[in-house]
Amino acid sequence: MMKFPYLVVSDRDGNIFEIPELYMAGMSLNAPALPTEQELIPLPYGSDLYLLPERTAVGYDPRRKKFVEVKEYHGEPVFAAAAFMAPAYLQVYRSAFATPPGAPRLSLFSYTAVGWKNGQFYAAGKRIDPDMRQDLSTFNLNLVEQEARRILRRYPQNRLTDHLIRNCVFRYGCPAARNFALGRWECPIPTSPGCNAACVGCISEQPAETGVRSTQDRLNFMPSGEEIVEFAVPHLENAPRAVVSFGQGCEGEPLLAGPVIKEAIKEIRRRTDRGIINLNTNASRPAVVEELCKAGLDSIRVSLNSAQKGYYEAYYRPRHYGFEDVVESLRVMRRYNRWASINYFVFPGFTDHPEEVSALESLIGEVKINMIQARNLNIDPEWYIEELGLGELAAAGGNSAAKPLGIPGWIERISQKFPWIKWGYFNPPREEMQREHYNWEGIRKPVPADI
């Protein structure tokens, strides 16, 4: 018989401890649940634990056989706690809590259910990508500091490398920027201070009226093609499993810098054919995507919170583009036989809801994407439910036809129906772009296959 993890809570000072009388609970949309043994993993190294201000913890009482709210323990007030899992790990349930009226919104992180068992923390999640490129255990921070300063000396006039080192490495400890400093794997290339979307959970720009601070400051200049090429070419030529990626969390939308990126790609490919040139994007401008394909773009990662137009536009709040443009950009990549991933923001109870699953299946069936990069959505979950109007889906949860599949069940269903799909978290290097992850049925290819 499974030994359930105990509920963990926090006191006002952020001290997190277990309540052995109660089991941990998870939340799927608005319904609390007991995670199964298969849905629990030891909390990954590099994860964080959070006190959730003014949130009431919800646990399961095995004696009363019901979920209960816990506002105090041994006469002292307690609050809900949650885990922010390390990169490459996917949330199966979010933290279970109740929010009183007037409570401040939570910061822009994901909040995974966490408990305590056998002397360690457990989280409701799973590893979705075996790639260790952002595992904290792979970083020697003294070496990162040493190599970062070497880059500043190597490119003394380059504003973009200065931004990547001083802002991204030194200020925020960005794993992608740290890898650039170490000369390995994927190198970030932010380019655009502007954006044509107003995402509810934007991590680089938040209106004051939301009451939420962005988690990082946005790039405030547009680099030149020469600044990009200067460090991108050496990285591609020397890094193992090399990738360079336009489109980062510290910028707006890179397609708004299309002309600069196009010229940079052309010059990069004139100098080297090594590695992958990738674009992380909202895919709002399919004509620009096609121009970048012609210049030599290898892969694209398109961010989606939903495969349904209404929910997509409620979250992204696009300016001068629509969901149809996003889908057309994916079509363009597949017509050019380039790698097409979606950066799919996972929200338990919604992502695995039958309506959303059906919409995703239609998108995959039409476009034949290569990969799903499953990411945890960094937002106050109740704010997200409110903005997208997901309460109606939650209310229909009693209908068996509308019952969520569960995140493991969702992965299994998509994998069975579309066996070529690669699952992961990171943009793959060329070595991982295997023929088995392509489906050309119904895809018109104007250029020869290059895999």
Buried (B, 14 or more C-beta within 10 A) or exposed (E): EEEBBBBBBBBEEEEBBBBEBBBBBBBBBBBBBBBEEEBBBEBBEBBEBBBBBBBBBBBBBEEEEEBBEBEEBEEEEBBBBBBBBBBBBBBBBBBBBBBEEEBEBBBBBBBBBBBBBEEEBBBBBBBBBEBEBBBBEBBEEEEBBEBBBEBBEEBEEBBBBBBBBEBBBBEBEBBBBBBBBBBBBBBBBBBBBEBBBBBBBBBBBBEEEBEBEBBBEBBEEBBBBEBBBBBBBBBBEEBEBBBBBBBBBBBBBBBBBBEBBBBBBBBBBEEBEBBBBBBBBBBBBBEBBBBBBBBBBBBBBBBBBBBBBEBBBBBBEBEEBBBEBBBBBBBBBBBBBBBBBBBBBBBBBBBBBBBBBEBBBEBBBEBBBBBBBBBBBBBBBBBBBEBBEBEEBBEBBEEEEBBBBBBBEBBEBBEEEBEBBBBBBBBBBBEBBEEEBBBEEEBEEEEEEEE
